[in-house]
Amino acid sequence: MTAATTHATTHATTHAPTPGATTAGTSAGRAAAACATPVCTHSIVRRLSGKLALFTMAVLALLSVSSWSAVKMMILERNTEDTVARCELISTIVALEARAGGEAAVVQRLRSDASMRGGTRLQVWRADGSPLWEDPMPDALARSEHVQAREFRIATPELAGGELRARYAVDFTRDARMGTRWAWTLILVTLAAGAAVAAGAAWHVRRQLRPLADLAEQTRGISPQRLDQRLALADPAEELRPFVDQFNALMQRLERSYAQLEGFNADVAHELRTPLANLIGQTEVVLARDRPVEELRETLVSNLEELQRLAAMVNDMLFLSQADRGAIARRGRAVALAELAAQVVDFHEAPLEEAGVTLRIEGDASLPVDEALVKRALSNLVGNATRFAERGSAIVVHIEGGPPEAVRVSVSNRGDGIAPEALPRLFDRFFRGDESRYCCDTQHHGLGLAIVAAIARMHGGEPFAESADGRTQIGFTLAAG
C-alpha cells in the first residue's frame, strides 16, 4: 500500500523599486541604510527610562501649567480687588475734601497724597471735562506693559456739575516678574525631575534586567554535549518564569529528540549493515570462481530480495520523514472503516491461515479518511498481531466511536505479553522489545508501528498500546475531521 503526500513550495519574489516611490518609502530606505547592523537593535534601558522621563515631564508640565494658571488668576483677581479698593478710597477722600473746602481742598489733598501713590497715576476731570488734577507720568509706568487702569466717578454735590471723573492706573510689573520667575522655576523643576527619573529608571531597569544577563550566561554553557543543562534563576521573576519554563521544556524536547536521532542513526546503520553485508558476501563468493548460470541466478534472486528489503526500508523512512515535517492526510469521502478492515483481512488471508488464527471485526464507524493510509496502518497492525498470536486464537479488529468524537481503532491478539517498560517505546523506529522474537525475522525491519503512529498523527489522532493478562491491544485514534 502507498500513501499520497502533499508537497508545498514557497516562492519568494523580489520587487524592484519603481520610479514613483513614495516619500514614506524613501524615509524607510534611509532608516534602513542608517542601521549599520543586519538587524537594528535598541536598548530597553534607554527606551524605558526615556519614556518614563517623558511621561514624568508631561505630567509635571500639566500640573505646572495648571498651578501657574491658577496662581495667575489669583494674582489678577487680587490686583483687581486692590485697584477697586484704592479707587473707592480715593472717591471717599475726594468727596470729603470737596464737602469740606471745595476744589481747592481737593487739589491740595491730591497734591499732598501724590508721593504715596508710587507706581500709580491718578487723573481727575471736572464734570465739563476740564482737568482738575493729574499725577506726573512715572517712567516705569510709561514703559510698562502690565498696567491696569480703572475709570470711575466721584459724587461731589458741592462742586459744579455735581461730580468728578477719575482714572486710576496701576503698574503690576513686579507681579508679572514674579509670575515669570515662577514659570521658569516650574520649567526647571520639570526638566530636573525628568532627568532624575530617567537616571533612576535606567539604574533600576538595569538592575531588574540583570536576571536576563544571567540567563544569557547560562545559555552559553549549553552545547550538544550538555543538552541536560537547564535555566534557573536565584530570584525568579514572575514575568520571566514563562520564558524560563518554555525554554526548559524546549531543551527537554530537544534532548529527547537528539537522543532519538542518535539512536535512530545507530539503528539505521545496524539495519542497513546486515543486508549490505549479505549482498557483499554473496557477491564476493560468486566472483571468487566461475559459477554455473543457475547458481548465478540464485545469487541474483537472493540479492534482489535484499535489495527489495532495502528499498522498502528506504521508502518507509521517507514516509516517516514526510510525516515528521507535518504532512496531513488527504481526507476523501466518508467511508465505513469496517469495510476497509475487511479489505485488509482479505489481503492477509494466507498469513492468517498459515499462522492458524482467525480474525473478526467488531463495530463500525463512517469517517472521511485517507483510505490508503488507514488500510496501511491496519495492515501493519494485523500483520504484527498475526506474527505474535497464539495458534488457534482469534484476532479482533475493534472499531468504536464516531463523529463528533474521535474514532478508536484497535487490533488485539492473545499471546506473549509486552513488558510494561517497553510499551512507551513501542512506536519508536526500529524498536524491538524482545530481540529473541525477531532474531529470525528478516522480512520486517521495525518501522511498522512507527508508521502506524505517523498515520494516526496525520489524521489528528494518536497511537496507543496496552498489554495485560496475555492479551495485547495496539491501535490508533482518528480525529473526526
C-alpha positions, 0 to 999 in steps of 0.5 A, spaced: 500 500 500 502 507 498 500 513 501 499 520 497 503 526 500 502 533 499 508 537 497 508 545 498 513 550 495 514 557 497 516 562 492 519 568 494 519 574 489 523 580 489 520 587 487 524 592 484 523 599 486 519 603 481 520 610 479 514 613 483 516 611 490 513 614 495 516 619 500 514 614 506 518 609 502 524 613 501 524 615 509 524 607 510 530 606 505 534 611 509 532 608 516 534 602 513 541 604 510 542 608 517 542 601 521 549 599 520 547 592 523 543 586 519 538 587 524 537 594 528 537 593 535 535 598 541 536 598 548 530 597 553 534 601 558 534 607 554 527 606 551 524 605 558 527 610 562 526 615 556 519 614 556 518 614 563 522 621 563 517 623 558 511 621 561 514 624 568 515 631 564 508 631 561 505 630 567 509 635 571 508 640 565 500 639 566 500 640 573 505 646 572 501 649 567 495 648 571 498 651 578 501 657 574 494 658 571 491 658 577 496 662 581 495 667 575 488 668 576 489 669 583 494 674 582 489 678 577 483 677 581 487 680 587 490 686 583 483 687 581 480 687 588 486 692 590 485 697 584 477 697 586 479 698 593 484 704 592 479 707 587 473 707 592 478 710 597 480 715 593 472 717 591 471 717 599 477 722 600 475 726 594 468 727 596 470 729 603 475 734 601 470 737 596 464 737 602 469 740 606 473 746 602 471 745 595 476 744 589 481 747 592 481 742 598 481 737 593 487 739 589 491 740 595 489 733 598 491 730 591 497 734 591 499 732 598 497 724 597 501 724 590 508 721 593 504 715 596 501 713 590 508 710 587 507 706 581 500 709 580 497 715 576 491 718 578 487 723 573 481 727 575 476 731 570 471 736 572 464 734 570 465 739 563 471 735 562 476 740 564 482 737 568 482 738 575 488 734 577 493 729 574 499 725 577 506 726 573 507 720 568 512 715 572 517 712 567 516 705 569 509 706 568 510 709 561 514 703 559 510 698 562 506 693 559 502 690 565 498 696 567 491 696 569 487 702 569 480 703 572 475 709 570 470 711 575 466 717 578 466 721 584 459 724 587 461 731 589 454 735 590 458 741 592 462 742 586 459 744 579 456 739 575 455 735 581 461 730 580 468 728 578 471 723 573 477 719 575 482 714 572 486 710 576 492 706 573 496 701 576 503 698 574 503 690 576 510 689 573 513 686 579 507 681 579 508 679 572 516 678 574 514 674 579 509 670 575 515 669 570 520 667 575 515 662 577 514 659 570 521 658 569 522 655 576 516 650 574 520 649 567 526 647 571 523 643 576 520 639 570 526 638 566 530 636 573 525 631 575 525 628 568 532 627 568 532 624 575 527 619 573 530 617 567 537 616 571 533 612 576 529 608 571 535 606 567 539 604 574 533 600 576 531 597 569 538 595 569 538 592 575 531 588 574 534 586 567 540 583 570 536 576 571 536 576 563 544 577 563 544 571 567 540 567 563 544 569 557 550 566 561 547 560 562 545 559 555 552 559 553 554 553 557 549 549 553 552 545 547 550 538 544 554 535 549 550 538 555 543 538 552 541 536 560 543 543 562 537 547 564 535 555 566 534 557 573 534 563 576 536 565 584 530 570 584 525 568 579 521 573 576 514 572 575 514 575 568 520 571 566 518 564 569 514 563 562 520 564 558 524 560 563 519 554 563 518 554 555 525 554 554 526 548 559 521 544 556 524 546 549 531 543 551 527 537 554 524 536 547 530 537 544 534 532 548 529 527 547 529 528 540 537 528 539 537 522 543 532 519 538 536 521 532 542 518 535 539 512 536 535 512 530 542 513 526 545 507 530 539 503 528 539 505 521 546 503 520 545 496 524 539 495 519 542 497 513 549 493 515 546 486 515 543 486 508 549 490 505 553 485 508 549 479 505 549 482 498 557 483 499 558 476 501 554 473 496 557 477 491 564 476 493 563 468 493 560 468 486 566 472 483 571 468 487 570 462 481 566 461 475 559 459 477 554 455 473 548 460 470 543 457 475 547 458 481 548 465 478 541 466 478 540 464 485 545 469 487 541 474 483 534 472 486 537 472 493 540 479 492 534 482 489 530 480 495 535 484 499 535 489 495 527 489 495 528 489 503 532 495 502 528 499 498 522 498 502 526 500 508 528 506 504 521 508 502 518 507 509 523 512 512 521 517 507 514 516 509 516 517 516 520 523 514 514 526 510 510 525 516 515 528 521 515 535 517 507 535 518 504 532 512 496 531 513 492 526 510 488 527 504 481 526 507 476 523 501 469 521 502 466 518 508 467 511 508 465 505 513 472 503 516 469 496 517 469 495 510 476 497 509 478 492 515 475 487 511 479 489 505 485 488 509 483 481 512 482 479 505 489 481 503 492 477 509 488 471 508 494 466 507 498 469 513 492 468 517 491 461 515 498 459 515 499 462 522 492 458 524 488 464 527 482 467 525 480 474 525 473 478 526 471 485 526 467 488 531 463 495 530 463 500 525 464 507 524 463 512 517 469 517 517 472 521 511 479 518 511 485 517 507 483 510 505 490 508 503 493 510 509 488 507 514 488 500 510 496 501 511 496 502 518 491 496 519 495 492 515 501 493 519 497 492 525 494 485 523 500 483 520 504 484 527 498 481 531 498 475 526 506 474 527 505 474 535 498 470 536 497 464 539 495 458 534 488 457 534 486 464 537 482 469 534 484 476 532 479 482 533 479 488 529 475 493 534 472 499 531 468 504 536 466 511 536 464 516 531 463 523 529 463 528 533 468 524 537 474 521 535 474 514 532 478 508 536 481 503 532 484 497 535 487 490 533 488 485 539 491 478 539 492 473 545 499 471 546 506 473 549 505 479 553 509 486 552 513 488 558 510 494 561 517 498 560 517 497 553 510 499 551 512 507 551 517 505 546 513 501 542 512 506 536 519 508 536 523 506 529 526 500 529 524 498 536 524 491 538 522 489 545 524 482 545 530 481 540 529 473 541 522 474 537 525 477 531 532 474 531 529 470 525 525 475 522 528 478 516 522 480 512 520 486 517 525 491 519 521 495 525 518 501 522 511 498 522 508 501 528 512 507 527 508 508 521 502 506 524 503 512 529 505 517 523 498 515 520 494 516 526 498 523 527 496 525 520 489 524 521 489 528 528 489 522 532 494 518 536 497 511 537 496 507 543 498 500 546 496 496 552 498 489 554 495 485 560 493 478 562 496 475 555 492 479 551 495 485 547 491 491 544 495 496 539 491 501 535 490 508 533 485 514 534 482 518 528 480 525 529 473 526 526 475 531 521 
